[in-house]
Amino acid sequence: MILVDDAGGAFPSINHSPWFGVTIADFVMPFFLFGVGVSISLVLKKASSKLMATKKVVLRAIKLFLLGLLLQGGYFHGRNNLTYGVDVDKIRWLGVLQRISIGYLLTSLSEIWLVNNIMVDSAAAFVRKYYVQWIFALLLLTFYMCLLYGLYVPNWEFQSPSMDVSVYGSDTQTVRCGVRGSLEPPCNAVGYIDRYFLGEQHLYQRPVYRRTKECSVNSPDYGALPLDSPVWCLASFDPEGILSSLMAVLTCFMGLHFGHILLLFKEQMQNVLLWFTSSSLLLVSGYILHVLGIPFSKPLYTLSYMCITAGASGLLLTIIFYIVDVKHFRKPTSLLQWVGMNALIIYALAACEIFPAVVQGFYWRSPENNLVDATQSLLQTMLHSKKWGTLLFVMLEILFWCLVAGLLHVKGIYIRL
């Protein structure tokens, strides 16, 4: 996430896809969710009391949601902006950690209450143990698909930024829809539900579709509006919205499935085979759905996108498991292990830019003269390239946080909710 967030501006090809399609950045969120699902299966296998486990799950989900609200609700203004605070009338309710909290809550509750207490000694017994849980997941999928393709999206209005009044002649813009089943940026059910329940002012104010050809002269990067740009280019859209988050829960269920295999099948190469088979089926299903007309889209979290990203998550887990647990090559993955042990604090300090913003708060005479910007400028000058200097700076930043995580591990410090 540090790589795609901090280097995505220099390399739009690794940044999030403007709307349809997938890039490296579009795999980050599913990796989070998939890992949550795997961990749930491991943690809740020893739950002795369902009520106590439910209480802990609900409390942790609330804390995770509130932390996400603090980090991504608009209170911290991030790098290059030495201010903080948020207008509650415009606070962003949803975000990365909020989506993870939703996935964690629903998947954990299903693991606590919807799993049959039977011994697994065959494939049929495996199905009997978890079939109620998968029925629940199928109901979530059905609910999502029915709303995405069946909900009527009417015309809607929004208040455009004052700087753009001269372009469109009014600060109130009307987007013409009146359709069902549209997956385009202005008239999809995902955005309609978020505007209805959350309000347009509480959504993400810089959506990825502002990098589409319709909305940017520098597409696939951000840029000035084309002369004939549609009015919806100025509207808000949340990539972690309500309906898309329900679909994202299925990625947690996929991770949960991989965790169940790990728990119930003790032979390591059997785990590798079953994981590889499951990952391949997901990848193939994603491509087939794409060919059949369900495009890859992270902002909408389409079914094809869920399948291909969950399949990639499972395949990556299989490769790492084979390297570390089967072949016992542990040292090459030590950096990953350290960061994984303190992922939450690294996410808050680095990916949410709290640490860089604090460092930039100490400057010489002018806010531009700070250690962060000076280091990045020096690397850009050394490489005679702005984008390659930025990439090197980000790689050093990632290495720095790996070492910080390693130091925390050596000291036995682990930050968790």
C-alpha positions in Angstrom: 0.0 0.0 0.0 2.9 2.3 0.7 4.3 1.6 -2.7 1.1 2.2 -4.7 0.1 5.2 -2.7 3.4 7.1 -2.6 4.7 6.0 -6.0 1.4 5.8 -7.9 1.5 9.5 -8.8 4.9 9.0 -10.5 3.8 5.7 -12.1 0.1 5.8 -13.0 0.3 2.3 -14.3 0.7 0.9 -10.8 -1.9 3.3 -9.3 -5.5 2.3 -9.0 -7.3 1.7 -12.3 -9.5 4.8 -13.2 -12.6 2.6 -13.2 -12.6 -0.7 -15.1 -9.6 -3.0 -15.1 -7.0 -4.0 -12.5 -3.5 -2.8 -11.6 -1.1 -3.6 -8.8 -2.8 -1.1 -6.5 -6.2 -2.9 -6.9 -4.9 -6.0 -5.3 -4.0 -4.3 -2.0 -7.4 -4.2 -0.4 -8.3 -7.8 -1.3 -5.0 -8.9 0.2 -6.0 -7.2 3.5 -9.4 -8.8 3.5 -8.1 -12.3 2.5 -5.6 -12.2 5.3 -8.3 -11.2 7.7 -10.3 -14.3 6.7 -7.4 -16.7 7.1 -6.6 -15.2 10.6 -10.2 -15.6 11.7 -10.1 -19.3 11.1 -6.9 -19.6 13.2 -8.0 -17.4 16.1 -11.6 -18.7 16.5 -10.7 -22.4 16.4 -10.2 -22.2 20.2 -13.3 -20.2 21.1 -14.7 -22.0 24.1 -17.7 -19.7 24.6 -19.7 -18.4 21.7 -21.1 -15.5 23.6 -17.7 -14.4 24.9 -16.2 -14.7 21.4 -19.0 -12.7 20.0 -18.5 -9.9 22.5 -14.8 -9.8 21.7 -15.4 -9.7 18.0 -18.0 -6.9 18.2 -15.8 -4.8 20.4 -12.8 -5.3 18.2 -14.8 -4.4 15.1 -16.1 -1.2 16.7 -12.5 -0.2 17.7 -11.2 -0.9 14.2 -14.1 1.1 12.6 -13.4 4.1 14.9 -9.7 4.0 14.3 -10.4 4.0 10.5 -12.7 7.0 11.0 -10.0 8.8 12.8 -7.3 8.0 10.2 -9.4 8.4 7.1 -12.3 10.5 8.1 -10.4 13.7 7.2 -9.0 14.6 10.6 -5.4 14.1 9.6 -4.6 16.1 6.5 -1.6 14.1 5.5 1.7 14.9 4.0 2.5 18.4 2.7 -0.4 19.9 4.8 0.6 20.8 8.3 -2.9 21.1 9.7 -5.5 18.8 11.2 -9.2 18.8 12.0 -12.4 17.9 10.2 -15.8 19.5 9.6 -18.2 16.9 11.1 -20.7 17.9 8.4 -18.2 16.6 5.8 -16.5 13.7 7.7 -15.9 10.6 5.6 -17.7 7.7 7.3 -16.2 4.8 5.4 -12.6 3.8 4.5 -10.1 1.0 4.4 -10.2 0.0 8.1 -14.0 0.5 8.2 -14.3 -2.0 5.4 -12.0 -4.4 7.1 -14.0 -4.1 10.3 -17.2 -4.9 8.4 -15.6 -8.0 6.8 -14.1 -9.1 10.1 -17.4 -8.7 11.9 -19.6 -10.6 9.5 -17.1 -13.4 8.8 -16.2 -13.9 12.5 -19.9 -14.1 13.5 -20.5 -16.7 10.8 -17.5 -18.7 12.1 -18.8 -18.6 15.6 -22.5 -19.3 14.9 -22.8 -21.0 11.5 -20.3 -23.8 11.7 -21.5 -27.4 12.5 -19.6 -29.1 15.3 -18.7 -32.3 13.4 -15.5 -34.2 12.8 -14.1 -33.9 9.3 -12.9 -37.2 7.9 -13.9 -36.8 4.3 -14.7 -34.2 1.6 -18.4 -34.7 2.3 -17.9 -34.1 6.0 -16.0 -30.9 5.2 -19.0 -29.7 3.2 -21.5 -30.6 6.0 -19.4 -28.7 8.5 -19.4 -25.4 6.6 -22.4 -25.5 4.2 -24.5 -23.1 6.4 -21.7 -20.6 6.4 -21.4 -20.7 2.6 -25.2 -20.3 2.2 -24.8 -17.1 4.2 -22.0 -16.0 1.9 -24.2 -16.9 -1.2 -27.0 -14.8 0.2 -24.7 -11.8 0.5 -23.6 -12.3 -3.1 -27.2 -12.6 -4.3 -28.2 -9.5 -2.4 -25.3 -7.5 -3.9 -26.0 -8.7 -7.5 -29.7 -8.0 -7.2 -29.1 -4.4 -6.1 -26.2 -3.8 -8.5 -28.2 -4.9 -11.5 -31.8 -4.4 -10.4 -31.9 -1.1 -8.4 -33.3 1.8 -10.3 -30.9 4.8 -10.2 -32.8 8.1 -10.7 -31.4 11.5 -11.7 -29.5 13.1 -8.9 -28.0 16.5 -7.9 -24.8 17.5 -6.1 -23.0 20.7 -5.1 -19.9 21.3 -7.2 -16.8 23.0 -5.8 -17.1 26.8 -6.1 -14.0 26.9 -8.3 -15.9 25.1 -11.0 -19.0 27.3 -11.1 -17.5 29.3 -14.0 -17.2 26.2 -16.0 -20.7 24.9 -15.6 -22.6 28.1 -14.7 -24.1 26.9 -11.4 -22.9 25.3 -8.1 -25.8 22.7 -8.3 -25.3 20.1 -11.0 -27.8 17.5 -12.2 -26.7 14.0 -13.3 -29.1 12.3 -15.7 -29.6 8.6 -15.0 -33.0 6.9 -14.8 -31.5 3.5 -15.5 -31.0 0.0 -14.0 -27.9 -2.1 -14.1 -25.4 0.6 -15.2 -21.8 0.0 -14.1 -20.5 3.4 -15.3 -19.3 6.0 -12.8 -22.4 8.3 -12.7 -25.3 5.9 -12.6 -24.4 2.8 -10.7 -26.3 1.4 -7.7 -23.2 1.5 -5.4 -22.9 5.2 -5.6 -26.7 5.7 -5.4 -26.9 3.8 -2.1 -24.0 5.7 -0.6 -25.5 9.1 -1.6 -28.9 8.1 -0.2 -27.7 6.7 3.2 -24.4 8.6 3.8 -24.9 11.8 1.9 -22.8 13.1 -1.0 -20.7 15.3 1.3 -19.6 12.3 3.4 -18.0 10.4 0.5 -14.5 10.4 -0.8 -13.9 13.7 -2.5 -11.2 12.6 -5.0 -12.6 9.5 -6.7 -10.5 7.4 -9.1 -12.8 8.1 -12.0 -11.4 11.6 -12.1 -8.5 9.9 -13.9 -10.7 8.6 -16.7 -10.5 10.1 -20.2 -13.8 11.8 -19.7 -12.5 13.6 -16.6 -8.7 14.2 -17.1 -6.6 15.4 -19.9 -3.7 13.4 -18.4 -5.6 10.1 -18.1 -4.8 7.6 -16.5 -3.4 10.2 -14.2 -5.2 13.2 -12.5 -5.3 16.3 -14.6 -7.3 19.3 -15.7 -10.9 18.7 -16.9 -11.4 18.3 -20.6 -13.5 21.0 -22.3 -16.4 18.6 -22.9 -16.2 16.8 -19.5 -19.5 15.6 -18.0 -20.7 17.2 -14.8 -20.3 14.0 -12.8 -16.5 14.3 -12.9 -16.8 16.8 -10.0 -19.0 14.5 -7.9 -17.9 12.4 -4.9 -17.7 8.6 -4.8 -16.6 6.3 -2.1 -14.4 3.3 -3.1 -15.2 1.7 0.2 -19.0 2.2 0.1 -21.8 0.3 1.7 -22.9 -2.1 -1.0 -19.3 -2.7 -2.3 -18.2 -3.5 1.3 -20.9 -6.2 1.5 -19.4 -7.8 -1.6 -15.9 -7.3 -0.2 -16.9 -9.5 2.8 -16.8 -12.5 0.3 -13.0 -12.0 0.0 -12.8 -12.6 3.8 -14.9 -15.8 3.3 -12.4 -16.9 0.7 -9.6 -16.4 3.1 -11.6 -18.2 5.7 -11.9 -21.2 3.4 -8.1 -21.3 3.0 -7.8 -21.2 6.7 -10.2 -24.1 7.2 -8.1 -26.2 4.8 -5.0 -25.4 6.8 -6.6 -26.5 10.0 -8.3 -29.7 8.8 -5.7 -31.1 6.4 -2.4 -31.6 8.2 -0.3 -32.8 5.3 1.5 -29.7 4.0 1.7 -30.7 0.3 -2.0 -31.5 0.5 -2.6 -28.0 1.7 -0.5 -26.6 -1.2 -2.5 -28.7 -3.7 -5.9 -27.7 -2.3 -4.9 -24.1 -2.1 -3.5 -24.0 -5.6 -6.6 -25.7 -7.0 -8.9 -23.2 -5.1 -6.8 -20.2 -6.3 -6.8 -21.5 -9.9 -10.6 -21.9 -9.9 -11.1 -18.4 -8.6 -8.7 -16.9 -11.2 -10.4 -18.8 -14.1 -13.9 -17.9 -12.8 -12.9 -14.2 -12.6 -11.7 -14.2 -16.2 -14.7 -16.1 -17.4 -17.1 -13.6 -15.7 -15.1 -10.8 -17.3 -15.5 -12.3 -20.7 -19.2 -12.8 -20.1 -19.7 -9.1 -19.4 -19.0 -8.5 -15.7 -15.9 -6.2 -15.8 -13.2 -5.9 -13.3 -13.9 -2.9 -11.1 -12.5 -2.2 -7.7 -14.8 0.9 -7.0 -17.8 -1.4 -7.5 -16.1 -4.5 -6.2 -17.7 -6.6 -9.0 -17.9 -10.4 -8.8 -15.2 -10.9 -11.4 -12.9 -8.5 -9.5 -13.6 -10.4 -6.3 -12.7 -13.7 -7.9 -9.5 -12.7 -9.6 -8.1 -10.8 -6.6 -9.1 -13.5 -4.1 -7.5 -16.1 -6.5 -4.3 -14.0 -6.6 -4.3 -13.7 -2.8 -4.7 -17.4 -2.4 -1.9 -18.1 -5.0 0.5 -15.7 -3.2 -0.3 -17.3 0.1 0.4 -20.8 -1.4 3.8 -19.6 -2.8 4.8 -18.1 0.6 3.6 -21.2 2.5 5.6 -23.4 0.2 8.7 -21.4 0.6 8.5 -20.9 4.3 6.7 -23.9 5.8 7.5 -26.6 3.2 11.0 -25.7 2.1 11.9 -23.8 5.4 13.5 -20.8 3.6 12.5 -18.4 6.4 15.3 -15.8 6.3 14.3 -14.3 2.9 10.8 -13.6 4.3 11.9 -12.1 7.6 11.0 -8.6 6.6 7.5 -9.7 5.7 7.1 -11.5 9.0 8.2 -8.4 11.0 5.8 -6.1 9.2 3.0 -8.6 9.5 3.5 -8.7 13.3 2.9 -5.0 13.6 0.9 -4.3 10.4 -1.6 -2.0 12.2 0.9 0.5 13.5 2.8 0.5 10.3 -0.4 1.2 8.4 -1.3 4.1 10.6 2.1 5.7 10.7 3.2 5.1 7.1 0.3 4.4 4.8 -1.9 7.0 6.5 1.1 9.4 6.4 1.1 10.4 10.1 4.8 9.9 10.5 5.9 11.8 7.4 3.5 14.6 8.4 5.1 14.8 11.9 8.6 14.8 10.4 7.6 17.6 8.0 6.4 19.6 10.9 10.1 20.3 11.7 11.5 22.5 9.0 14.0 25.2 8.4 12.5 28.7 7.9 10.0 27.4 5.3 7.7 24.3 5.4 9.2 23.1 2.1 12.6 22.8 3.8 12.1 19.5 5.7 13.8 16.2 5.9 11.2 14.2 3.9 11.0 16.6 0.9 14.8 17.2 1.0 15.5 13.5 0.9 13.1 12.9 -2.0 14.5 15.9 -3.9 18.1 14.7 -3.4 17.3 11.2 -4.8 15.5 12.8 -7.8 18.5 15.0 -8.5 20.9 12.0 -8.2 18.9 9.9 -10.6 18.1 12.9 -12.9 14.5 11.7 -12.9 11.6 12.8 -10.8 9.7 9.5 -11.2 12.6 7.2 -10.6 13.8 9.3 -7.7 10.4 9.1 -6.2 10.3 5.3 -6.7 13.7 4.9 -4.9 12.5 7.2 -2.1 9.5 5.0 -1.6 11.5 1.8 -1.7 13.8 3.2 1.0 10.7 4.2 2.9 9.4 0.6 2.8 12.8 -0.7 3.9 12.8 1.8 6.8 9.4 0.6 8.0 10.5 -3.0 7.7 13.4 -2.3 10.0 11.2 -0.4 12.4 8.9 -3.4 12.6 12.0 -5.7 13.1 13.1 -3.5 16.0 9.6 -3.7 17.6 9.8 -7.5 17.2 13.2 -7.7 18.9 11.9 -5.6 21.7 8.7 -7.7 22.0 6.4 -4.8 21.2 3.3 -5.6 19.3 0.5 -3.0 18.8 -3.0 -4.6 18.4 -6.6 -3.7 19.1 
